[in-house]
Amino acid sequence: MSVKALFAGKFICAGNGRHVTRVIKSDELIVVLQGELEMFEEDRQFRVRPGEWLLLKRGRRHGGLAPYPGNLSFFWFHFMDDGSVMETLPRHGVLREPEDFSTYAQSFLTEQSRLEPDRDILDLLLALMIQEMRRPSPTRRDQALATPLAVAAQKFIGTHFFEDLTLESISGHLHCNAQYLSRLYRKAFGETLIEALNKMRISRAKWYLATGSLSIKEVARCCGFNDMAYFRRQFRRYCSMTPGAYRRQRLPGTWNTQ
């Protein structure tokens, strides 16, 4: 893979405007941190949510479909692709490990801000971010054991993790017995449904803590935790530190606003 990084930034909405309609001579990667970004490229339309990416191909007309929401923020990267990205990745996708991507993105912005940035380092960091985009979905312990019901439960918590969910509410949505669903999920994926839900929530919390300006309480609420003590216990369980300590470890990046 030979991809050349050009320049990048971190956009934070100031409460107005929309993405300009244009045709550019470089490829572009957008990764949304907060809010939702509605875009089009030629005749395709996209709604990009937190932790999702959008690839825009050079030479094609693209722009915004709606005004920026007030809470919108995203990373953007301009680069030149030799075909190894646009031809092998979907144009719109979800990051499996968004906090790892954020670490590379922040490092890219820090290196770019130097008086004489090292272009080789920028290319390497972009390559690492692209590899994060290639990460496959979590593998099942045994494909044969992952019944349609277990897969449906996995997909449901993947799109509703920020809601006030319980084992009973999930099983109710899937029209099955809660204990039966719990046993089925554990047999298929090697962990309980609630463990999977909490891991998903903590992963997204790490993303918000590393990239956004939300308070820790707001982060917890956005990720489906209504009990701050429980949120802190779960965060320490999976990260071996408090949410505040995790945030302090992250370096600030280059910010721009509109």
C-alpha positions, 0 to 999 in steps of 0.5 A: 500500500502506497498512500501519501498523506497531505494535510488534516484537521479536526473540525468542531461546529460553531453552530452554523453552516454545512459542508461546502459542495465541491470537487477536489483533487485529493481523496478525503477521509472523514471520521465523525466524533460527535453528532451526525454528518449528512453528505452526498457524493455524486448520486450517493447519500451518506449519514455518518455517525460517531465512530464511523468513517466516510471516504470521498474519491477525488474528482467527484462532486461531494457536499453536505445534505443538511446544516451541521448539527450544533454538536458535530465534530470530526477528523478530516484527512486529505491524501492521495490513494494509489487504489489500495484504499478506495478499491478495497474498503467500503466508502462508509464503515464503522470503526471496530476500535475507534479509540485506537484510531483516535490515538493515531489521528491525534498523533498525526495532528501533533506531528503535522503541527511541527515546524518541519513535520516528518512526511514519512511519519505522517504517511505511516500514521495514515497507514495505521489509521487505514489498517484500523478501518480494515479491522474485521468484526469481532470473530465468533468463538464457534460459527456453528453456535452463533444462531440467528437469535444470538447474531440478532442480539449482537446487532441490536446492542450494537445499534442501541447500546446508548439506550437504557437496556437490560437483559429483559428489555433486549429479550423483549425486543427479540421476543424470547426468554431472557435467560434463554437468550443469555445462555445462547449468547454466551455459548455463541460468543464466550461472554454474557450479553451484558458483558458485551453491552458494557464493553461496547459502551466503554469502547465508545466512552473511551472514544468520547473521552479522547476526542470530545469536549463532553464532561465525564457525566455527559460521556456516561449518559451518551453511552447508556450509563445512568449510574455514574458509580457503575460507569466508573466501576465498569471503566476501571474494570476494562481500562484499569484506570478512572475515566478522568485519568484516561482523558488526562493521558490523551494529548490535545490535537489541532482543532478548527471551528466553523 
